[in-house]
Amino acid sequence: MTEMLPPLLPLAVGVPLLLAAVGVALRKKRLARHVISLGTLAGLFGFAVLLVIATGDGTTLVHQVGLWDYGVSIPFVVDALSALVLMIMSVLAIASVLFAMATHEARARFFHPFVLVLMAGVSGALMTGDIFNLFVFIEVMLLPSYGLLAMMGAKLGAHGARIYVSVNLLASTLLLVGIALVYATAGTVNLAELHGAGKDDPAVALAGGVVLTAIAIKAAVVPVHGWLTRTYAMTSPAVTALFSGIHTKVAIYAIYRIYSLLFDGDERFLWVALLITSATMLIGVLGAVGEKTTRSILVFHMISQIGYILIGVGLFTLLGLTAAIFYLLHHMIVKASLFLSTGAIEETYGTGEIDKLGGMLKREPLIAVTFMVAALSLAGLPPFSGFVAKFAIIQATLAESHYWVAAVAVVVSIFTLLSMLKIWTGVFMGPEPDDLQERALTYQQRMHGKRYLRVQAQAETPTLTIGPPTATTSAVLAGKQAVKVPFKLIFPAILLAGITLFFGLGAELLMGWSETAAENLLNPMDYVRAVSGA
């Protein structure tokens, strides 16, 4: 199987692009677009699973695109890290698309094509073996992202969209300048050929620093994080969940890959990374304290968790990298589950403001359990995956005598738990507002209109679902239980919560894969030899 997979690597980019074009051509075939999108994402997930299995023993898969010789061709390279990240991102894309289908956002003609182009860019960014094509594939990711934001313009607002586009254009320009400087100083953009150049040559190190700064902006690392809170909290839950597990995480992947190869894990700069990651953890979690909506709290915690993930760069030890990679994989699943579970409430009841919600534990017990599983995992309580991830992170920092970093990690975990309790007590345990149902019905009518709104009276507990109108629409306006979140809206969050529970109970499997990925980063010569054919 190892020999068969490398020639197939470019298909992870080409097939989604081709089927995105097919989706655009299917103007009125909504069901066909749904099937093509989910089928493509499921196929990408299956392919990623095969890659994880093939690279699980430390093997690096390489394909020189166009069969050109090394140094001339564009190399596609997959090791354990890139395979694992691609697998998890494929799951997130499936869950986000299912949620968008449930809220009817996926009815838009270009929604599915945009998602497929986005995933093509993700595949390319994770597989490319040179930094110029990393820039190209990041831009391939960004272009459909602008389209997805534009389709959600009524919710996002022009101000947030301008910030998102402007910051990413600035970061992309800086990234391109940095790549040009790397080429000018080192004479190549091939990561295998750049191995150790930043460690040996100060000019290359400076150029590499520009590249890492640009990528840090895209990763929303403190102090260049402000754009994230002003955009992700304003768009739709499906898009927020999709972006949360992809854009910043591809940037984090790039930071790990570039520091491993270009700088060869240079110990001179590790203290800078630890300082920045600690600040990111603290500022992110403190920013959530004054927020009043579920989504804005979760977005600030995204920033905080990015700090945890990047601790591995600051340590650059086997234990530190293993813990950080495990944390990366766990966080993508948990954060998306939280966005989708609270998003289901927001899409049904018309608001994510904590003081306008309440009583959801009794009204929506399934969402309550789903949220609790993901929230406790995010806070780092056993037996969930977050406990394993944070315990390993703290253990790694203590092993290197970075006691202050371990202290920051513990304090941030406590604040994270308090934030999750704030949402829990306000949204799920708090008293139900008297006008909750009236506001929910008004929101549904405003968002979906008579064409998609159907209220069905079922005994004494009528429910609200979305579909063609019926004569019973007005029969339930007085019932407290009229509005309910449909299961199809909850299912994506349940799926992801189940995965995080599996990661916690079966942590040994994921930790083993993470350790293999960490060994690849610590020993980049295996990557270099595989690409060069030496």
Sequence and secondary structure as in RCSB ss.txt:
>XXXX:A:sequence
MTEMLPPLLPLAVGVPLLLAAVGVALRKKRLARHVISLGTLAGLFGFAVLLVIATGDGTTLVHQVGLWDYGVSIP
FVVDALSALVLMIMSVLAIASVLFAMATHEARARFFHPFVLVLMAGVSGALMTGDIFNLFVFIEVMLLPSYGLLA
MMGAKLGAHGARIYVSVNLLASTLLLVGIALVYATAGTVNLAELHGAGKDDPAVALAGGVVLTAIAIKAAVVPVH
GWLTRTYAMTSPAVTALFSGIHTKVAIYAIYRIYSLLFDGDERFLWVALLITSATMLIGVLGAVGEKTTRSILVF
HMISQIGYILIGVGLFTLLGLTAAIFYLLHHMIVKASLFLSTGAIEETYGTGEIDKLGGMLKREPLIAVTFMVAA
LSLAGLPPFSGFVAKFAIIQATLAESHYWVAAVAVVVSIFTLLSMLKIWTGVFMGPEPDDLQERALTYQQRMHGK
RYLRVQAQAETPTLTIGPPTATTSAVLAGKQAVKVPFKLIFPAILLAGITLFFGLGAELLMGWSETAAENLLNPM
DYVRAVSGA
>XXXX:A:secstr
 TTTSGGGTTHHHHHHHHHHHHHHH SS HHHHHHHHHHHHHHHHHHHHHHHHHHTTS  EEEEETT  TTTSEE
EEE HHHHHHHHHHHHHHHHHHHHHHHHTGGGSTTHHHHHHHHHHHHHHHHHBSBHHHHHHHHHHHHHHHHHHHH
HTHHHH HHHHHHHHHHHHHHHHHHHHHHHHHHHHHS  BTTTTTTHHHH HHHHHHHHHHHHHHHHHHT TTS 
HHHHHHTTTS HHHHHHHHTTHHHHHHHHHHHHHHHTSTT GGGHHHHHHHHHHHHHHHHHHTTT  BHHHHHHH
HHHHHHHHHHHHHHH SHHHHHHHHHHHHHHHHHHHHHHHHHHHHHHHHS  BGGG   HHHH HHHHHHHHHHH
HHHHT TTSHHHHHHHHHHHHHHHTT HHHHHHHHHHHHHHHHHHHHHIIIIIIS   TTHHHHHHHHHHHHHHH
HHEEEE  TTS EEEESS  TTGGGGTT TT     HHHHHHHHHHHHHHHHHHHTHHHHHHHHHHHHHHHH TH
HHHHHHHT 
